[in-house]
């Protein structure tokens, strides 16, 4: 691997791993939005991203198996959050908010993939996730993901979303474009119009 690609891989690992230290519950909250550059579009950088995110298999609400990076991230703009179907706290609010975001993005012609990854794979079966998705009228392009607990845990670790108990999950929303390597970190409860603006201007020069 060329030196530039190696540096990109290191930046990717450091930037994404740092999300594990972020939680809205902390006394000193970080900025509402944090921008992270994690690589470009070269073949080497894509390989580094694939190695970092991994192709761990997850299962969506329709029972379809996906390889995480190859099938759900590569070449896409994505929104990623963490939730579980029996949540009585923030999850319904986050999911309803993201449903509005999806609606606004579709109206503006933006092709964006939404990924909601369960933090409770022991109980969140594809059937449970399908019912949950229908409750919020999730449209095509929104994947509610579960799988073998070890697989889900592996992906959550990569994204900084692993918790000891489901109710401790974060309200983090990751906004990324794997074709450019730019990622943002904000809250899934942010105003829908604000989140849409972030998506549409994700790759603007800084």
Secondary structure, 3 states (H helix, E strand, C coil): CCHHHHHHHHHHHHHHHHHHHCCCCCCCCCCCCEEEECCCCCHHHHHHHHHHHCCCEEECCCCCEEEHHHHHHCCCEEEEEEECCCCCCCHHHHHHHHHHHHHHHHHCCCCCEEEEEECCCCCCCHHHHHHHHHHCCCCCCEEEEECCHHHHHHHHHHHCCCCCCHHHCCCEEEEEECCCCEEEEEECCCCHHHHHHHHHCCCCCC
